Amino acid sequence: MANATGEPRGIVLVLHGGASESTTPVTPRQLAVLRMIPLADAVRRAVGRDGIEVRRPLFTVRGWNGAQASPVADLVRVLDEIRAEHAGVPVVLIGHSMGARAAMRAAGHPAVIAAAGLAPWLPGGEPVEQLAGQRVLLAHGTSDRITSPAETWAYAERARAVCDLTVIEVVRGEHAMLRRAGLWHGLAAEFARVSFGLPAGAGEAAVAIGAAGGGARMVTLS
């Protein structure tokens, strides 16, 4: 339930993927958008009864588009609107692929308390300073042929010094997160619970996040 003022106790933004270069408008029927529906539903089941809202904003265009970093501007605008409407309400970002890159870039926004990247797109040179003091999850599958697990682990090594970092390797996990989908959904849901200070859940994802948060450099789920 919401708090006594009617405000949500927290908000989770689930962020879809896209493409490297594209000015094609995003539509609700695109596969990258549709893939986030069951993931968002899993997060909602995990935190909804505790007064936390789960939202799936759409980026304006499909592409990152180089220096324009198109989805970052969209995400910052959404966060600014949340902060104006719900001052002080904490936000957790959970992004997939390009959405994960946008989540990491926007993690320093004053409304954000945590950010997760699932099968993230984190090419060399991505900044990490904005993650300072935040809770961060990076999870990547060993069978991903679209974005690079090696680049994610390199990003994690740089980020580790500035944030509370959880790193999880999903054996046989591929980019779309359809294989072992329940595990990917569980990681997102459990990360949201932990980030809002809710009691830990049960299952493989909860154990993995608990173990990774205990100081392990990486937890591998085989």
Secondary structure, 3 states (H helix, E strand, C coil): CCCCCCCCCEEEEEECCCECCCCCECCCCCHHHHCHHHHHHHHHHHHHHHCEEEECCCCCECECCHHHCHHHHHHHHHHHHHHHHCCCCCEEEEEECHHHHHHHHHCCCCCEEEEEEECCCCCCCCCCHHHCCCEEEEEEECCCCCCCHHHHHHHHHHHCCCCEEEEEEECCCCCCCCCCHHHHHHHHHHHHHHHCCCCCCCCHHHHHHHHHCCCCCCEEEC
